Amino acid sequence: MTSMLLQQRPLQQPLEQFAYLQSDTLARILSARNVAADQLALQLKSLLSPDLLGLQKAVARIDQAIDERKQILIVGDYDADGATSTALMILALRDMGAQVDYIVPDRFKYGYGLTPAIAELAYQRYQPDLLITVDNGISSHAGVETCHALGMQVIITDHHLTTKATPPAEAVVNPNQLGCNFASKSLAGVGVAFYVLARLATIRQQQGKTTTKLSQYLDLVALGTVADVAKLDFNNRILVQAGLERIRRGQCRAGILALLEIAGKNPAQLQAQDFGFVLGPRINAAGRMDSMQIGIECLLAPDLTTAYPIAYQLDRLNVERRQVEQSMREQAFEYLTELQLEQAQIPEALVLFEPEWHQGVIGIVAGRLKEHYHRPSIVFALDEDGQHLKGSARSIEGIHIRDSIEAVAQQHPHLVKFFGGHAAAAGLTIQQQYFDEFKSHFTAFIAQHHPDVFTARLWTDGALHVKDFSLDFLAQLEQLGPWGQGFEAPVFEGVFNVNEFQWLKEQHLKLKLKLDDGRLLDAIGFNFREKVQTPIGEKVYLAFSLEKNEFRGQTHLQMRILYLKNLEF
C-alpha cells in the first residue's frame, strides 16, 4: 500500500460569480473545478453543435442506405460503451425504417475491433451493404480494406485516440481524429453515435421522412459515458444529466430498470456513480465472461418481461466475474509480496502475466494494482492461439498510458503487435516470447517520468463548516452534479474527535465522531484494515466524502472515510 499526499484543489474561477449560491463551500468547490456559473444549467439546448469532422458525410450515407432499403450492420465492442452504442444505433435506426442488425467480436476468438476476420464473418452472416462501427474502428485499416474487397461500404464512429491517418472508410467520425476541431474531445463512443444519429434524425424530419426523437435514448448515452470513465466536461455532463433524469422518472430502457431492481437500487434516487458501480459492471460482465450480445439484448429488451431473465443472467455473470477477479487479484498481490516490494523498491511500472489468467478480467486486475501501488499497471493473459498475449493497461495521473505504449512500440517495433486506448486505459497485444523484453523496455520508459508522479495524491476541497454537515448540504452537492471523471465529487478534510470505533467483519472501520457543535456523526471506511497499521486514537485527521445512509426507513448523513491519520492516542 502506497502512502498518500493530501493536496487541496487550487481555485481557478472568481468566487464572486457563485455568490447567488449563498455558500462559500459550494463556491470553492465549483471554482476548483474551473466551472463557470453559466455551465451549471445543464440543458440539452446548450449541447455543442454537431460539427464533427466526417459527420455530414456519414449522415448522408446512412440516410441514403435507409431510403434504398440497404442492409446495415453495426460492428460493436464488448464493453458497456460498445454495448450502449450498439443498442442506440439499432433502436434509433430501426425507428427510422432501417434494415439493421449487429455483430460484436468475441473478445476471446477475434479480439477487438473491425479486423479482417470480423469483416469476413460479417459478410458471411449478413451480406451487408453498409457497416457502421461504434466505439471502434479508428485503427482498422486492414479491416476496412477487407470490407471494400467484399463490396461493403464502411462508416467508422469511434472516440479512441490516434496519431495516424484514418482508415480509408466512406466516412470517419471521431472527435480525436487528426483535423477534427470539435470542441469536446471527451465524447464516449455512445456520445459519438448519439451525435451522428441526432443529426440524421433532424435531417430526415426536415425532409418529411420516417424519423425518431433521440432524447428518448439518453439513458443509454448516460450509462455508456460514465461506464467508460469519459471525462465529464460541460457537454458530457449535459448528456449524463439528461439520461439520469429520464431514468429517475422511469422513462428508460426496460433492461436498465430490471438491472437496477436486481441490484436493489431505486431508479428515482440514481446517481451518476451508479452507472459505473452498479449498471456498468453487470453489462461489462457479459463481454468479460461470455458474449456481449447478452448485454446488448438486455438493453434492447422491449419490456420488463423480456428484460428480467437477461438481467438475471448478467447478474450471475457479474458474480462469476467477481470470483475470478478475486482469485487473480490474490495471485497478483501474492507475487508482488513475495518479491518483498516495499514502497521505495516498487518498480515504476507493474507488468504481470500468468498463463491461466482470464482474458476478460485482466483490465479490472490492472486497475486494482494501479490503485493499490499507484503505478501504471499492465496485466496480460494468454490469447487463444497460445502464441500471443492480450494485455490491459491502467495508469495514474501524469502518465499517458496509450502514448507510453506507442513510444515503446516506435522504439522497438517488434514488441507490440497492436495497441489502442486513452490516457488512463489501453489495450495491447504482444507475442508471448517478447514478454520479458517488453516488460523491461516499458518499465524503463515509465521510469523516465518525474519521481513526483509516483506519489499518490488525494485532492481535497479543504475543511467543511460544521453547519454543512447536513442532509440539506448533501442535497445541494447532488444538485450540482453529475459528478465523475474530470468533475470529481467533493472530498473534504479535517480533524475529528473519536467518540468510539469498531471493526465490521474485521475489514471495515466504523467511527462515531464528535463534531465541533457536539453532534455525533458516523463515518465508515471500507476495507481499511490494511490501511490502518496502528490502533485508532482519540483524535484523527480524515479525508472524507459525504453520503446518505438509509436504514429501516430512516435517512442519516454519514462520512465515507478516504484517508485516516492518527493524531492522538
C-alpha positions in Angstrom: 0.0 0.0 0.0 1.4 3.4 -1.0 1.5 6.5 1.2 -0.8 9.3 0.2 -0.3 13.0 -0.1 -3.3 15.2 0.6 -3.4 18.3 -1.6 -6.1 21.0 -1.7 -7.5 21.9 -5.1 -6.5 25.4 -6.2 -9.2 27.9 -7.1 -9.5 28.6 -10.8 -12.6 30.8 -11.1 -13.6 34.0 -9.3 -15.7 33.1 -6.3 -18.0 36.2 -6.8 -19.8 34.6 -9.7 -21.2 31.9 -7.3 -22.4 34.4 -4.7 -26.0 33.6 -5.6 -25.5 30.1 -4.1 -25.0 31.7 -0.7 -22.4 29.1 0.2 -18.6 29.7 0.4 -18.1 26.0 0.3 -20.1 25.4 -2.9 -18.4 28.4 -4.5 -15.0 27.0 -3.6 -15.9 23.5 -4.9 -17.0 24.9 -8.3 -14.1 27.3 -8.7 -11.6 24.5 -8.0 -13.2 22.5 -10.9 -12.8 25.5 -13.3 -16.6 25.7 -13.9 -18.2 29.0 -14.8 -21.5 29.9 -13.4 -23.2 29.6 -16.8 -22.1 26.0 -17.0 -24.3 24.9 -14.1 -27.6 24.9 -16.1 -27.3 21.5 -17.9 -29.8 21.9 -20.7 -29.9 20.0 -24.0 -30.1 23.2 -25.9 -26.6 24.0 -24.7 -25.0 21.0 -26.3 -22.3 21.6 -28.8 -23.4 21.8 -32.4 -22.8 18.6 -34.5 -19.8 19.9 -36.3 -17.6 16.8 -36.1 -15.3 16.1 -39.0 -16.9 13.5 -41.3 -20.3 13.7 -39.6 -22.3 15.2 -42.5 -20.8 12.6 -44.9 -21.7 9.8 -42.5 -25.2 11.0 -42.1 -25.7 11.3 -45.9 -24.5 7.7 -46.4 -26.8 6.3 -43.7 -29.8 8.4 -44.9 -29.3 7.0 -48.4 -28.9 3.5 -47.2 -32.2 3.7 -45.3 -34.1 5.1 -48.3 -32.7 2.5 -50.6 -33.5 -0.3 -48.1 -29.9 -1.3 -47.9 -28.8 -3.9 -45.3 -26.9 -2.1 -42.5 -24.7 -3.9 -39.9 -23.4 -2.4 -36.7 -20.0 -3.6 -35.6 -19.8 -3.1 -31.8 -17.4 -3.5 -29.0 -17.5 -5.8 -25.9 -17.7 -3.2 -23.1 -20.5 -1.1 -21.7 -19.7 1.8 -24.0 -19.8 -0.5 -27.0 -23.0 -2.2 -25.8 -24.9 1.1 -25.3 -23.6 2.4 -28.6 -24.8 -0.7 -30.4 -28.2 -0.7 -28.8 -28.6 3.1 -29.5 -27.8 2.6 -33.2 -30.1 -0.4 -33.5 -33.0 1.3 -31.8 -32.7 4.6 -33.5 -32.1 3.3 -37.0 -35.0 0.8 -36.7 -37.2 3.8 -35.7 -36.1 5.5 -38.9 -37.1 2.5 -41.0 -33.6 1.0 -41.5 -32.9 -2.7 -42.0 -30.2 -3.1 -39.4 -28.5 -5.9 -37.4 -25.4 -6.0 -35.3 -22.3 -8.1 -34.6 -19.9 -7.9 -31.7 -16.5 -9.6 -31.9 -15.9 -12.4 -29.5 -13.0 -11.0 -27.5 -11.6 -14.4 -26.9 -11.7 -15.5 -30.6 -11.4 -12.4 -32.6 -10.1 -9.7 -30.3 -11.0 -6.0 -30.6 -12.5 -4.0 -33.5 -13.1 -4.3 -37.2 -10.4 -6.8 -38.1 -10.3 -8.6 -41.5 -11.7 -11.7 -39.8 -14.7 -9.8 -38.5 -15.2 -8.2 -41.9 -15.3 -11.7 -43.5 -17.6 -13.0 -40.7 -19.9 -10.1 -41.2 -20.1 -10.7 -44.9 -20.7 -14.5 -44.4 -23.5 -14.0 -41.9 -25.3 -10.9 -43.2 -24.0 -9.7 -46.6 -24.5 -6.1 -45.5 -24.2 -3.2 -47.9 -23.0 -0.8 -45.2 -21.0 -1.5 -42.0 -21.1 1.1 -39.2 -18.6 0.7 -36.4 -19.3 2.0 -32.9 -16.7 2.6 -30.2 -14.0 1.1 -32.5 -12.5 1.3 -36.0 -10.1 4.2 -35.9 -7.1 1.8 -36.3 -8.9 -0.7 -38.6 -7.1 -0.1 -41.9 -6.9 -3.7 -42.8 -10.5 -4.4 -41.8 -11.8 -1.5 -43.9 -9.8 -2.8 -46.9 -11.2 -6.3 -46.5 -14.7 -4.8 -46.3 -14.1 -2.9 -49.6 -12.8 -6.0 -51.2 -16.0 -7.8 -50.3 -18.2 -5.0 -51.7 -19.2 -3.4 -48.3 -19.1 0.3 -47.5 -17.8 1.4 -44.1 -18.6 4.2 -41.7 -16.4 4.5 -38.6 -17.7 6.1 -35.4 -15.2 6.0 -32.7 -13.6 8.1 -29.9 -10.3 6.4 -29.3 -7.0 8.4 -29.7 -5.0 8.2 -32.8 -1.9 9.9 -34.1 -2.1 8.4 -37.6 -4.2 8.9 -40.7 -7.7 7.4 -40.5 -8.7 4.2 -42.4 -10.0 4.6 -46.0 -13.6 4.4 -44.9 -16.5 6.2 -46.6 -16.7 8.4 -43.6 -14.9 8.6 -40.2 -16.5 10.4 -37.2 -14.2 10.7 -34.2 -13.5 13.9 -32.2 -10.0 12.7 -31.7 -9.0 12.1 -35.3 -6.5 14.4 -36.9 -8.1 17.6 -38.2 -11.3 17.4 -36.2 -11.9 20.7 -34.4 -14.9 19.6 -32.3 -14.6 21.4 -29.0 -15.1 18.4 -26.8 -12.6 15.6 -27.2 -14.2 13.6 -24.3 -17.2 12.1 -26.1 -17.5 8.4 -25.4 -18.3 6.0 -28.2 -22.0 6.3 -27.4 -21.7 10.1 -27.4 -20.3 10.0 -31.0 -23.1 7.6 -32.1 -25.7 10.0 -30.5 -24.3 13.0 -32.4 -24.5 11.1 -35.7 -28.0 9.8 -35.1 -29.3 13.1 -33.8 -28.2 14.9 -36.9 -29.6 12.1 -39.1 -33.0 12.3 -37.3 -33.1 16.0 -37.7 -32.4 15.9 -41.4 -35.0 13.1 -42.0 -37.5 15.2 -40.1 -36.8 18.2 -42.2 -37.3 16.1 -45.4 -40.6 14.6 -44.1 -39.1 11.1 -43.8 -39.5 8.5 -41.1 -37.5 9.7 -38.1 -37.3 9.5 -34.3 -36.6 11.5 -31.2 -33.1 10.7 -29.9 -33.8 12.2 -26.5 -35.7 9.1 -25.6 -32.4 7.1 -25.6 -30.4 9.5 -23.5 -30.4 6.8 -20.7 -28.1 4.7 -22.9 -25.9 7.7 -23.6 -25.5 8.5 -19.9 -24.8 4.9 -19.0 -22.1 4.4 -21.7 -20.5 7.7 -21.0 -20.0 7.2 -17.3 -19.2 3.4 -17.5 -16.4 4.2 -20.0 -15.0 6.8 -17.5 -15.2 9.6 -20.0 -14.3 13.0 -18.8 -17.4 14.8 -17.6 -16.8 18.1 -19.3 -19.8 20.5 -19.8 -21.0 18.7 -22.9 -20.9 15.2 -21.3 -22.5 16.5 -18.1 -25.4 17.7 -20.1 -25.8 14.3 -21.7 -25.4 12.4 -18.5 -27.8 14.6 -16.5 -30.5 14.3 -19.2 -30.1 10.5 -19.1 -30.2 10.4 -15.3 -33.4 12.4 -15.2 -35.1 10.0 -17.6 -34.1 7.0 -15.6 -35.3 8.7 -12.3 -38.7 9.2 -14.0 -38.7 5.6 -15.1 -38.5 6.7 -18.8 -35.7 4.4 -19.8 -35.0 1.0 -21.3 -36.6 -1.9 -19.5 -33.2 -3.6 -19.2 -31.9 -0.7 -17.2 -34.9 -0.9 -14.8 -34.5 -4.7 -14.5 -30.8 -4.4 -13.6 -31.5 -1.7 -11.1 -34.2 -3.8 -9.4 -31.9 -6.8 -9.2 -29.2 -4.7 -7.7 -31.6 -3.2 -5.1 -31.3 0.3 -6.5 -34.2 2.8 -6.6 -34.3 4.4 -10.0 -35.7 7.6 -8.5 -32.5 8.1 -6.4 -30.0 7.1 -9.1 -26.7 9.0 -9.1 -24.1 9.1 -11.9 -21.7 6.9 -10.0 -24.3 4.1 -10.1 -23.6 3.8 -13.8 -20.0 2.9 -13.0 -20.5 0.8 -9.9 -23.9 -0.8 -10.4 -25.0 -1.0 -14.1 -21.7 -0.9 -15.9 -20.1 -3.9 -14.2 -23.2 -6.1 -14.9 -23.3 -5.2 -18.5 -19.5 -5.5 -18.8 -19.7 -8.9 -17.3 -21.3 -10.2 -20.5 -18.3 -9.2 -22.6 -15.8 -10.3 -19.9 -17.2 -13.8 -19.1 -19.4 -14.8 -22.1 -20.7 -12.7 -25.0 -21.7 -9.0 -25.1 -24.7 -10.0 -27.1 -26.3 -10.8 -23.7 -25.7 -7.2 -22.5 -27.0 -5.7 -25.8 -30.1 -7.8 -25.8 -30.8 -6.7 -22.3 -30.7 -3.1 -23.4 -32.8 -3.8 -26.5 -35.5 -5.7 -24.5 -38.9 -4.1 -25.2 -40.4 -4.8 -21.8 -39.7 -6.0 -18.3 -40.9 -9.5 -19.0 -38.3 -9.9 -21.7 -35.6 -8.0 -19.7 -35.7 -9.8 -16.4 -34.3 -13.2 -17.4 -31.5 -11.5 -19.3 -30.8 -9.1 -16.4 -30.6 -12.1 -14.0 -28.1 -13.7 -16.4 -26.0 -10.6 -16.4 -26.1 -10.5 -12.6 -24.9 -14.1 -12.4 -22.1 -13.4 -14.8 -21.1 -10.5 -12.7 -20.9 -12.8 -9.6 -18.7 -15.2 -11.6 -16.5 -12.3 -12.7 -16.0 -11.2 -9.1 -14.9 -14.7 -8.1 -12.4 -14.9 -11.0 -11.2 -11.4 -10.3 -10.6 -12.2 -6.6 -8.5 -15.2 -7.4 -6.4 -13.3 -10.0 -6.0 -10.3 -7.7 -4.8 -12.5 -4.8 -2.3 -14.2 -7.1 -1.0 -10.8 -8.3 -0.7 -9.4 -4.8 1.0 -12.6 -3.6 3.5 -12.4 -6.4 4.4 -8.8 -5.6 4.6 -9.6 -1.8 6.9 -12.5 -2.5 9.2 -10.0 -4.2 9.2 -8.2 -0.9 8.3 -5.0 -2.6 8.4 -2.1 -0.2 7.3 1.3 -1.5 10.8 2.6 -2.2 11.5 -0.5 -4.2 8.3 -0.8 -6.2 9.1 -0.7 -9.9 7.9 2.3 -11.7 5.6 0.0 -13.7 3.9 -3.2 -12.8 3.8 -5.7 -15.7 2.4 -9.2 -14.9 1.4 -12.3 -16.7 0.2 -15.8 -15.7 -0.8 -18.4 -18.3 -4.1 -19.3 -16.6 -5.4 -15.8 -16.1 -8.7 -14.9 -17.6 -8.6 -12.5 -20.5 -11.9 -10.9 -19.7 -10.8 -9.8 -16.2 -7.3 -8.5 -16.7 -8.4 -4.9 -17.0 -10.0 -4.9 -13.6 -7.0 -6.5 -12.0 -4.7 -3.9 -13.7 -7.0 -1.3 -12.2 -6.7 -2.8 -8.7 -2.9 -2.9 -8.9 -2.8 0.7 -10.1 -5.0 1.8 -7.2 -3.1 -0.2 -4.6 0.5 0.6 -5.6 0.0 3.9 -7.5 1.9 2.6 -10.5 1.0 2.2 -14.2 0.0 -1.5 -14.5 -0.4 -3.9 -17.4 -1.8 -7.4 -16.8 -1.5 -10.0 -19.6 -3.4 -13.1 -20.3 -2.7 -15.8 -22.9 -4.5 -15.5 -26.2 -6.4 -18.4 -27.6 -3.7 -19.0 -30.2 -1.2 -19.8 -27.5 1.4 -17.5 -29.0 0.2 -14.0 -28.2 -0.6 -12.2 -25.0 -3.5 -9.8 -24.6 -2.8 -7.0 -22.2 -4.9 -4.5 -20.4 -3.3 -1.3 -19.0 -4.3 1.2 -16.4 -2.4 4.3 -15.5 -2.1 7.0 -12.9 -2.4 10.8 -13.2 0.6 12.2 -15.1 1.4 9.2 -17.2 -0.4 8.8 -20.5 -0.6 5.0 -20.9 -1.5 4.8 -24.6 1.2 7.2 -25.6 3.7 5.3 -23.4 2.9 2.0 -25.2 3.2 3.8 -28.5 6.6 5.2 -27.6 7.9 1.7 -26.7 6.3 0.3 -30.0 8.1 3.0 -32.0 11.5 2.4 -30.3 11.1 -1.4 -30.6 8.7 -2.2 -33.5 8.8 -6.0 -33.0 7.5 -5.8 -29.4 3.9 -4.5 -29.9 1.6 -6.0 -32.5 -1.5 -3.9 -31.7 -2.4 -1.2 -29.2 -5.1 1.4 -28.7 -6.8 3.4 -25.9 -6.7 6.6 -23.9 -4.6 8.4 -21.3 -5.8 6.3 -18.4 -6.5 2.9 -20.0 -5.3 1.0 -23.0 -5.2 -2.5 -24.6 -2.3 -4.2 -26.4 -1.2 -7.4 -28.0 2.3 -8.8 -27.9 4.0 -12.1 -28.7 4.5 -14.3 -25.7 8.2 -14.7 -26.5 8.7 -11.0 -26.1 7.0 -10.6 -22.7 10.2 -10.1 -20.7 11.7 -7.8 -23.2 8.5 -5.7 -23.4 8.3 -5.5 -19.6 11.9 -4.3 -19.4 11.6 -1.6 -22.0 8.2 -0.4 -20.8 9.3 -0.2 -17.2 12.4 1.7 -18.3 10.3 4.2 -20.3 8.0 4.8 -17.4 11.0 5.3 -15.0 11.9 8.4 -17.0 9.0 10.3 -15.6 9.5 12.7 -12.7 9.5 10.9 -9.3 6.7 13.1 -8.0 4.1 11.3 -10.3 4.6 8.1 -8.4 3.3 9.6 -5.1 -0.4 9.1 -4.7 -2.3 12.3 -4.3 -5.8 12.8 -2.9 -7.2 16.1 -4.0 -9.5 17.7 -1.4 -11.8 20.8 -1.2 -10.4 21.8 2.2 -12.3 21.8 5.5 -16.1 21.7 5.9 -18.0 24.2 8.0 -19.8 22.4 10.9 -23.1 23.7 9.6 -22.5 21.9 6.3 -22.6 18.5 7.9 -26.3 18.1 6.9 -28.5 16.3 4.5 -29.6 19.7 3.1 -26.0 20.5 2.1 -25.6 17.0 0.7 -28.7 17.6 -1.5 -27.1 20.8 -2.7 -24.0 18.9 -3.7 -26.1 16.3 -5.6 -27.9 19.1 -7.5 -24.5 20.4 -8.7 -23.7 17.0 -10.3 -23.4 14.8 -12.1 -20.0 14.1 -10.5 -17.4 11.8 -12.1 -14.2 11.6 -14.1 -12.8 15.1 -14.6 -15.6 16.6 -12.4 -14.7 14.7 -9.2 -17.1 14.5 -6.3 -16.1 16.8 -3.4 -13.7 15.5 -0.8 -13.2 17.3 2.4 -10.6 17.1 5.2 -10.4 17.9 8.9 -9.5 16.9 12.5 -12.1 15.0 14.5 -12.5 13.6 18.0 -13.3 9.9 18.0 -16.1 9.0 20.4 -16.0 5.3 19.6 -14.8 2.9 16.9 -15.4 -0.7 15.8 -14.3 -3.1 13.0 -17.1 -4.6 10.9 -16.4 -8.0 9.5 -12.8 -7.4 10.6 -12.2 -5.3 7.5 -14.4 -2.2 7.6 -13.8 0.7 10.0 -16.7 2.4 11.6 -16.2 5.6 13.7 -18.5 7.7 15.7 -17.1 11.2 15.6 -17.9 14.3 17.7 -18.4 17.5 15.7 -17.5 20.9 17.0 -21.1 21.6 17.8 -21.4 18.5 19.9 -23.3 16.3 17.3 -22.2 12.7 16.8 -21.7 11.5 13.2 -21.0 8.1 11.8 -18.0 7.6 9.5 -17.3 4.4 7.5 -14.1 3.3 5.9 -14.4 0.2 3.7 -11.5 -2.3 3.5 -9.5 -0.1 5.9 -7.8 -2.9 7.9 -4.7 -2.9 5.7 -4.6 0.9 5.6 -4.5 1.4 9.4 -1.4 0.0 10.9 -1.9 1.4 14.5 -4.9 1.4 16.9 -7.4 4.2 16.4 -6.6 7.2 18.6 -8.8 9.7 20.3 -8.2 12.3 17.6 -7.8 11.6 13.8 -7.2 13.5 10.6 -9.6 12.4 7.9 -10.2 13.0 4.2 -13.8 12.1 3.5 -16.9 12.5 1.4 -20.5 12.9 2.5 -23.2 10.3 1.7 -26.6 9.1 2.8 -27.1 6.1 5.0 -30.6 4.7 4.6 -31.6 2.1 7.2 -35.0 0.9 8.3 -36.8 3.8 6.6 -34.5 6.4 8.2 -32.0 8.5 6.3 -28.9 9.8 8.1 -25.8 11.7 7.0 -22.6 9.8 7.2 -19.0 10.3 6.2 -17.1 7.9 3.8 -13.5 7.8 5.0 -10.9 8.0 2.2 -7.8 8.7 4.3 -7.0 8.4 8.0 -4.1 9.6 10.2 -3.9 9.2 13.9 -3.1 12.4 15.8 -3.6 11.4 19.5 -3.7 8.0 21.3 
